[in-house]
Amino acid sequence: MITSLQDLDLTKTYSYADYLTWQFSERVELLKGYIRQMAAPAPKHQRILGALGNDLYNFFRKQPCAVYYTPFDVRLYNRKKSILADKDVYTVVQPDICVICDEAKVDNKGCNGSPDLIIEILSPNNQKTDIKDKYSLYEESGVLEYWIVYPNDGVVQQFVLKDDKYYQHGVFTEQELMSPFLFPELSIDLSEVFV
């Protein structure tokens, strides 16, 4: 049993089966087997997460989709493969917010497969990961819609999967209304999100 992050070789790759044995307090993700330590979010990050989460929760509470918030493990793999055993999964992320419409993907460990919508709120220490690395992982694993939220700029980039590739569906600023591409009947007032 591993009880300290310092006991791990950060140059080595690990599987989800390894991840399940770790007993330390630091929050980490696995990106294609490599450990990425997560920092504690800033207050502005948490306010945005709460505002977006509240809008999504209120919209989905009477619908078949469910909203989940970090820390919530999402096991990802190439969508062309069937569900994998823990030892064969090398990517485990904890998105800030995700919406899952197929409850069969949810088990007592989190989500096994791609959520329908993932929202990541940037922090100074995770920008490269969310903009580049997670973008590629989410695209490859079949996340249908991905938002990147820029707290300091009051901007949301919205990407939608089409023909196995993301395209930018929109860029929204803090004075606009925006809707998920997948759920156009939901309108989010970004002036209430970026307060």
ZITA-V964382 format. One record per residue. N is the residue number from 1. OMEGA is omega in whole degrees, -180 to 180 (NA if undefined). NEAR is the number of other C-alpha atoms within 12 Angstrom. Layout:
n=N omega=OMEGA near=NEAR
n=N omega=OMEGA near=NEAR
This chain:
n=1 omega=180 near=14
n=2 omega=-178 near=17
n=3 omega=179 near=15
n=4 omega=177 near=16
n=5 omega=-180 near=22
n=6 omega=179 near=15
n=7 omega=-178 near=13
n=8 omega=175 near=24
n=9 omega=-174 near=15
n=10 omega=176 near=17
n=11 omega=-178 near=10
n=12 omega=175 near=17
n=13 omega=-178 near=24
n=14 omega=177 near=30
n=15 omega=176 near=29
n=16 omega=176 near=34
n=17 omega=175 near=23
n=18 omega=-178 near=26
n=19 omega=-178 near=36
n=20 omega=-179 near=25
n=21 omega=-176 near=18
n=22 omega=-178 near=24
n=23 omega=177 near=18
n=24 omega=-173 near=18
n=25 omega=-179 near=15
n=26 omega=176 near=19
n=27 omega=180 near=25
n=28 omega=171 near=34
n=29 omega=172 near=37
n=30 omega=177 near=36
n=31 omega=-176 near=35
n=32 omega=175 near=29
n=33 omega=-178 near=29
n=34 omega=-177 near=26
n=35 omega=172 near=31
n=36 omega=179 near=33
n=37 omega=-179 near=23
n=38 omega=178 near=27
n=39 omega=176 near=17
n=40 omega=-179 near=20
n=41 omega=178 near=23
n=42 omega=179 near=17
n=43 omega=-180 near=14
n=44 omega=176 near=24
n=45 omega=-177 near=29
n=46 omega=178 near=26
n=47 omega=179 near=20
n=48 omega=178 near=36
n=49 omega=180 near=36
n=50 omega=-179 near=25
n=51 omega=178 near=24
n=52 omega=-180 near=41
n=53 omega=180 near=31
n=54 omega=178 near=23
n=55 omega=-179 near=25
n=56 omega=-180 near=35
n=57 omega=-178 near=26
n=58 omega=179 near=19
n=59 omega=-173 near=24
n=60 omega=-173 near=22
n=61 omega=178 near=17
n=62 omega=-180 near=11
n=63 omega=-177 near=17
n=64 omega=178 near=15
n=65 omega=179 near=26
n=66 omega=180 near=28
n=67 omega=178 near=37
n=68 omega=-177 near=35
n=69 omega=176 near=31
n=70 omega=-1 near=30
n=71 omega=-180 near=23
n=72 omega=-175 near=28
n=73 omega=174 near=34
n=74 omega=179 near=42
n=75 omega=-176 near=44
n=76 omega=175 near=44
n=77 omega=180 near=37
n=78 omega=-174 near=26
n=79 omega=-180 near=22
n=80 omega=178 near=14
n=81 omega=176 near=16
n=82 omega=180 near=16
n=83 omega=-175 near=21
n=84 omega=173 near=21
n=85 omega=-178 near=17
n=86 omega=-177 near=22
n=87 omega=-179 near=20
n=88 omega=179 near=24
n=89 omega=-177 near=33
n=90 omega=177 near=31
n=91 omega=176 near=42
n=92 omega=-179 near=43
n=93 omega=175 near=48
n=94 omega=-179 near=35
n=95 omega=177 near=41
n=96 omega=179 near=38
n=97 omega=170 near=40
n=98 omega=177 near=42
n=99 omega=-178 near=42
n=100 omega=-179 near=34
n=101 omega=177 near=26
n=102 omega=-176 near=20
n=103 omega=176 near=22
n=104 omega=178 near=18
n=105 omega=-176 near=25
n=106 omega=175 near=25
n=107 omega=-176 near=16
n=108 omega=178 near=12
n=109 omega=-177 near=20
n=110 omega=-179 near=29
n=111 omega=178 near=36
n=112 omega=-176 near=33
n=113 omega=-172 near=40
n=114 omega=170 near=43
n=115 omega=177 near=42
n=116 omega=-178 near=36
n=117 omega=174 near=38
n=118 omega=176 near=46
n=119 omega=175 near=41
n=120 omega=178 near=41
n=121 omega=-174 near=46
n=122 omega=169 near=36
n=123 omega=-178 near=28
n=124 omega=-176 near=20
n=125 omega=-177 near=17
n=126 omega=-173 near=26
n=127 omega=-180 near=20
n=128 omega=-178 near=17
n=129 omega=-176 near=28
n=130 omega=-176 near=33
n=131 omega=-175 near=29
n=132 omega=-172 near=16
n=133 omega=-178 near=21
n=134 omega=175 near=35
n=135 omega=-179 near=36
n=136 omega=179 near=27
n=137 omega=-179 near=35
n=138 omega=177 near=46
n=139 omega=-178 near=34
n=140 omega=-176 near=27
n=141 omega=173 near=36
n=142 omega=173 near=31
n=143 omega=-171 near=39
n=144 omega=-179 near=38
n=145 omega=-177 near=39
n=146 omega=176 near=44
n=147 omega=170 near=44
n=148 omega=-177 near=39
n=149 omega=179 near=37
n=150 omega=-174 near=32
n=151 omega=-175 near=31
n=152 omega=180 near=19
n=153 omega=-177 near=21
n=154 omega=-175 near=27
n=155 omega=173 near=27
n=156 omega=172 near=39
n=157 omega=-178 near=35
n=158 omega=179 near=32
n=159 omega=180 near=34
n=160 omega=-179 near=30
n=161 omega=177 near=28
n=162 omega=-179 near=17
n=163 omega=177 near=11
n=164 omega=179 near=20
n=165 omega=174 near=21
n=166 omega=167 near=26
n=167 omega=-179 near=21
n=168 omega=-179 near=20
n=169 omega=180 near=22
n=170 omega=171 near=23
n=171 omega=-174 near=26
n=172 omega=-180 near=29
n=173 omega=-171 near=25
n=174 omega=178 near=25
n=175 omega=-175 near=19
n=176 omega=168 near=20
n=177 omega=175 near=23
n=178 omega=178 near=31
n=179 omega=171 near=28
n=180 omega=176 near=34
n=181 omega=-177 near=25
n=182 omega=-175 near=26
n=183 omega=-172 near=21
n=184 omega=180 near=12
n=185 omega=176 near=14
n=186 omega=178 near=19
n=187 omega=-179 near=21
n=188 omega=178 near=30
n=189 omega=-175 near=26
n=190 omega=176 near=28
n=191 omega=177 near=22
n=192 omega=-180 near=23
n=193 omega=-178 near=34
n=194 omega=180 near=31
n=195 omega=NA near=22
